[in-house]
Amino acid sequence: MEDVLKRLLQAETEAEAIIEAAQRERERRIDAALAETRADEARFEASLAELRRPYIAEAEARAEKGVAELTRKFGERQRVLRELAARHEAEAVAAAVALLLDMGR
């Protein structure tokens, strides 16, 4: 009976050692998977700038085109307003001169 108990205790000790080794291996694999995932995330983050580059360039080109169009429209509008101001100024001067001449009679 003592032999059976010794063998059972030995088997239990071996089983615990196997379980501990399996747990260590499990932790090692988890740590390795986490490290690999972190490295993948770092590579992805590093590649984001390169992935975004064509979209940013396209957006900048569209923005520059929009700014150029608005500048052109603003310039045209400014030219029209200056012409109107000059015409109205001439009309106002003519009206003022006519008013002054009418007052002098």
C-alpha positions in Angstrom: 0.0 0.0 0.0 2.9 2.3 0.8 4.3 1.8 -2.7 0.9 2.8 -4.2 0.8 5.9 -2.1 4.4 6.8 -3.1 3.6 6.2 -6.8 0.5 8.4 -6.5 2.5 11.2 -4.8 5.1 10.8 -7.5 2.5 11.0 -10.2 0.9 14.0 -8.6 4.3 15.7 -8.4 5.0 15.0 -12.0 1.5 16.1 -13.0 2.0 19.4 -11.2 5.4 19.9 -12.9 3.8 19.2 -16.3 1.0 21.7 -15.5 3.5 24.3 -14.4 5.6 23.8 -17.6 2.4 24.0 -19.7 1.4 27.2 -17.9 4.9 28.7 -18.5 4.7 27.7 -22.1 1.2 29.2 -22.4 2.5 32.5 -20.9 5.5 32.5 -23.2 3.2 32.0 -26.2 0.9 34.8 -25.0 3.8 37.1 -24.5 5.2 36.2 -28.0 1.8 36.8 -29.6 1.4 40.2 -27.8 4.9 41.2 -28.9 4.2 40.2 -32.5 0.8 42.1 -32.3 2.5 45.2 -31.0 5.2 45.0 -33.7 2.4 44.6 -36.3 0.6 47.6 -34.9 3.8 49.7 -35.0 4.4 48.8 -38.6 0.8 49.7 -39.4 1.0 53.0 -37.7 4.3 53.7 -39.5 2.6 52.9 -42.8 -0.4 55.2 -42.2 1.5 58.3 -43.3 2.4 56.6 -46.6 -1.2 55.4 -47.1 -2.6 58.9 -46.4 -0.1 60.7 -48.7 -2.0 60.3 -52.0 -5.2 61.4 -50.4 -3.6 64.4 -48.8 -1.9 65.4 -52.1 -5.3 65.1 -53.9 -7.0 67.2 -51.2 -4.3 69.8 -51.3 -4.6 70.0 -55.1 -8.3 70.4 -54.9 -7.9 73.1 -52.2 -5.4 75.0 -54.4 -7.7 74.8 -57.3 -10.6 76.1 -55.2 -8.5 78.9 -53.8 -7.4 79.9 -57.4 -11.1 79.9 -58.5 -12.2 82.0 -55.6 -9.3 84.4 -56.1 -10.3 84.7 -59.8 -13.9 85.3 -58.9 -13.0 87.8 -56.2 -10.7 89.7 -58.6 -13.5 89.8 -61.2 -16.0 91.0 -58.6 -13.6 93.6 -57.3 -13.1 94.9 -60.9 -16.8 95.1 -61.5 -17.3 97.0 -58.2 -14.5 99.4 -59.0 -16.1 100.1 -62.4 -19.5 100.7 -60.7 -17.9 102.9 -58.1 -16.1 105.0 -60.8 -19.4 105.3 -62.8 -21.4 106.3 -59.7 -18.7 108.7 -58.7 -18.9 110.4 -62.1 -22.7 110.5 -62.0 -22.5 111.9 -58.4 -20.1 114.6 -59.5 -22.3 115.5 -62.5 -25.4 115.6 -60.3 -23.6 117.8 -57.7 -22.3 120.2 -60.5 -25.9 120.4 -61.9 -27.3 121.0 -58.5 -24.7 123.8 -57.8 -25.4 125.3 -61.2 -29.2 125.2 -60.6 -28.6 126.9 -57.2 -26.6 129.7 -58.8 -29.3 130.7 -61.2 
